[in-house]
Amino acid sequence: MTDEQLLGQARAAAAKAYAPYSNFQVGCAIESVDGEVVTGANMENACYRLGLCAEQSALTAAQHQFGLDKVARIAVVGGTDATVCTPCGGCRQAILEAAHLSGRDVEIICSSGDGSAVERHRIGELIPFGFGPQNL
């Protein structure tokens, strides 16, 4: 699967987000080492802390579909303008957990909502000195 195809699946997921309060729709697509893809979108709640990020939604689907240890790369798309959407701190921690389980420095392809800007990062770059299973 090409980067653009994976980003396209993340964009399609973002279109299904439930974001009536922020109007900031985020979608995430996760590809496994075997080429399977799962998606997720953010879901807000009137009780703000009960909301769910797109990455957490997709990571849950990945665990159920093929296991976190098989996460190969992740695409995140959000917003409506040219600002690149990267995972929040909590999602970075959750992605790091998958990276530790897989033994891979998972690639994250981040895009703006309008598709005009794309950045590529590794989870080790986004959350250096991360806390993971080996720290317990």
Beta strands, then each sheet from edge to edge (+ up, - down):
strand 1: 26-32
strand 2: 37-41
strand 3: 71-78
strand 4: 107-112
strand 5: 118-122
sheet 1: 2+ 1- 3+ 4+ 5-
end
